Amino acid sequence: MAKKKKSYQAKTNHHIIPKSRGGPSNLENIARLAGRDHEFYHALFYNKTPTEIIEYLVEDCWNGQWDYVKEAYNNNNKY
């Protein structure tokens, strides 16, 4: 029997707090992502928790400008 090709549009379950890091499998911790988006997410962020991702972005991508980012976000998400 031939193997089916993996569909990159098919929805997959993504654990917001990774299961391997103690995240539960309840609905609050599950996001439905297209297979391709799920792969991209893990290619970018590996198995990091949301807190670790924010810390990474602030320090490595935003030059530590957390106050600026918070202010921009709090201003009705203008940016």
C-alpha positions, -999 to +999 in steps of 0.1 A: +000+000+000+014+034-010+020+060+017-002+091+015+015+123+010+014+146+040-010+175+035+004+208+045-031+223+046-045+196+069-050+210+104-028+196+132-029+200+170-002+223+183+004+224+221+009+260+231+029+248+262+047+219+247+035+185+259+071+175+265+075+205+287+045+196+309+017+212+288-017+195+291-037+182+262-068+203+272-086+226+247-070+258+262-035+245+254-043+233+218-041+255+187-052+241+154-026+249+127-021+239+091+006+213+089+030+237+071+025+265+097+031+240+125+064+229+109+074+266+104+065+273+141+088+246+153+115+255+128+115+290+143+109+283+180+118+246+184+101+234+217+101+267+235+073+279+258+055+311+250+075+329+277+107+317+263+097+328+228+089+363+240+122+365+259+140+353+227+123+379+205+129+407+230+166+399+235+177+386+201+153+403+176+141+435+192+174+446+209+158+445+244+132+471+235+104+454+255+089+487+268+085+500+232+070+467+220+045+467+250+035+503+243+030+497+206+009+466+214-012+484+240-019+512+215-047+492+199-022+469+181-014+497+155+018+480+144 
